[in-house]
Amino acid sequence: NNNGKLEPWNMTEEKYNELFPLVDRFTTAQGKDDCYMISVINSIYQNPRTRGKYYKMFEQVGDDIKVTIPAYKEYGGPIVFEKGIIPSNTTGAAAAKHVRMFEQSYARTSLRSGKKISLEKNPLTTDDINFLQNRIGGGRQEDVIKELFPEELQIGNFSQGNIYNKSDIEYFLKNYAGNDRYIVTEAFKTGIDGGHAVSITGFNPKEKLVKVVDPNNFGTQKEIPLDEFEKNFIDFVFMRV
């Protein structure tokens, strides 16, 4: 069921349960510095309007699983996990199979550049999984959203640079957080130059508590007082679905 439309999908029930176990939301911890990506995956996978598109990035061929990230279909093509086996990764996510497969596929195919990105190995062919993880350490949520949904145009950013007072943040939370018409992630300050991304899942206006899923804490949902949230706020990244 892809947002109300029934579509064929190459996946047996057995493989589906292996890749997408029911408890995976509560057993996910990000890999090294890839909170921005894991928070986006969590938001997309938990939203019934976008879950189908995420599922269809995975395809079963015999015992193999192929993962195709839409923006890199022509560049990298599908990444194949033979017999559904995932190479071990000491710096990757501690998570269900679908998260780890996506993470490694993204690390191979995503077009990354900059001083921190080593060019010494070909990401499409190297067996050095930790090298791949280093390629995707640090990034922007909006880039991941655009890579997963290259046809979507309704992506927005609501940041310190375009708000005027704290009431703007509360207004945004009341109207966007927990609304299944939107994918919402947020970045907050962790130090002078650092930031951390989380998935926004809801807002309690009466108690003034922001509900988030933090990929740094095994994906558990927690509630943050609005005052604390505002103090460390950097930006919201959101997409209408």
Secondary structure in CASP SS format (residue, H / E / C, confidence):
PFRMAT SS
TARGET T0000
AUTHOR 0000-0000-0000
METHOD secondary structure of the structure
MODEL  1
N C 1.00
N E 1.00
N C 1.00
G C 1.00
K E 1.00
L C 1.00
E C 1.00
P C 1.00
W C 1.00
N C 1.00
M C 1.00
T C 1.00
E H 1.00
E H 1.00
K H 1.00
Y H 1.00
N H 1.00
E H 1.00
L H 1.00
F C 1.00
P C 1.00
L C 1.00
V C 1.00
D H 1.00
R H 1.00
F H 1.00
T C 1.00
T C 1.00
A E 1.00
Q C 1.00
G C 1.00
K C 1.00
D C 1.00
D C 1.00
C H 1.00
Y H 1.00
M H 1.00
I H 1.00
S H 1.00
V H 1.00
I H 1.00
N H 1.00
S H 1.00
I H 1.00
Y H 1.00
Q H 1.00
N C 1.00
P C 1.00
R C 1.00
T C 1.00
R H 1.00
G H 1.00
K H 1.00
Y H 1.00
Y H 1.00
K C 1.00
M C 1.00
F E 1.00
E E 1.00
Q E 1.00
V E 1.00
G C 1.00
D C 1.00
D E 1.00
I E 1.00
K E 1.00
V E 1.00
T C 1.00
I C 1.00
P H 1.00
A H 1.00
Y H 1.00
K C 1.00
E C 1.00
Y C 1.00
G C 1.00
G C 1.00
P C 1.00
I E 1.00
V E 1.00
F E 1.00
E H 1.00
K H 1.00
G H 1.00
I C 1.00
I C 1.00
P C 1.00
S C 1.00
N C 1.00
T C 1.00
T C 1.00
G C 1.00
A C 1.00
A E 1.00
A C 1.00
A C 1.00
K H 1.00
H H 1.00
V H 1.00
R H 1.00
M H 1.00
F H 1.00
E H 1.00
Q H 1.00
S H 1.00
Y H 1.00
A H 1.00
R H 1.00
T H 1.00
S C 1.00
L C 1.00
R C 1.00
S C 1.00
G C 1.00
K C 1.00
K C 1.00
I C 1.00
S C 1.00
L C 1.00
E C 1.00
K C 1.00
N C 1.00
P C 1.00
L C 1.00
T C 1.00
T C 1.00
D C 1.00
D C 1.00
I H 1.00
N H 1.00
F H 1.00
L H 1.00
Q H 1.00
N H 1.00
R H 1.00
I C 1.00
G C 1.00
G C 1.00
G C 1.00
R C 1.00
Q H 1.00
E H 1.00
D H 1.00
V H 1.00
I H 1.00
K H 1.00
E H 1.00
L H 1.00
F C 1.00
P C 1.00
E C 1.00
E C 1.00
L C 1.00
Q C 1.00
I E 1.00
G E 1.00
N E 1.00
F E 1.00
S E 1.00
Q H 1.00
G H 1.00
N H 1.00
I C 1.00
Y C 1.00
N C 1.00
K H 1.00
S H 1.00
D H 1.00
I H 1.00
E H 1.00
Y H 1.00
F H 1.00
L H 1.00
K H 1.00
N H 1.00
Y H 1.00
A C 1.00
G C 1.00
N C 1.00
D C 1.00
R C 1.00
Y E 1.00
I E 1.00
V E 1.00
T E 1.00
E E 1.00
A E 1.00
F E 1.00
K E 1.00
T C 1.00
G C 1.00
I C 1.00
D C 1.00
G C 1.00
G E 1.00
H E 1.00
A E 1.00
V E 1.00
S E 1.00
I E 1.00
T E 1.00
G E 1.00
F E 1.00
N E 1.00
P C 1.00
K C 1.00
E C 1.00
K C 1.00
L E 1.00
V E 1.00
K E 1.00
V E 1.00
V E 1.00
D C 1.00
P C 1.00
N C 1.00
N C 1.00
F C 1.00
G C 1.00
T C 1.00
Q E 1.00
K E 1.00
E E 1.00
I E 1.00
P E 1.00
L H 1.00
D H 1.00
E H 1.00
F H 1.00
E H 1.00
K H 1.00
N H 1.00
F E 1.00
I E 1.00
D E 1.00
F E 1.00
V E 1.00
F E 1.00
M E 1.00
R E 1.00
V C 1.00
END
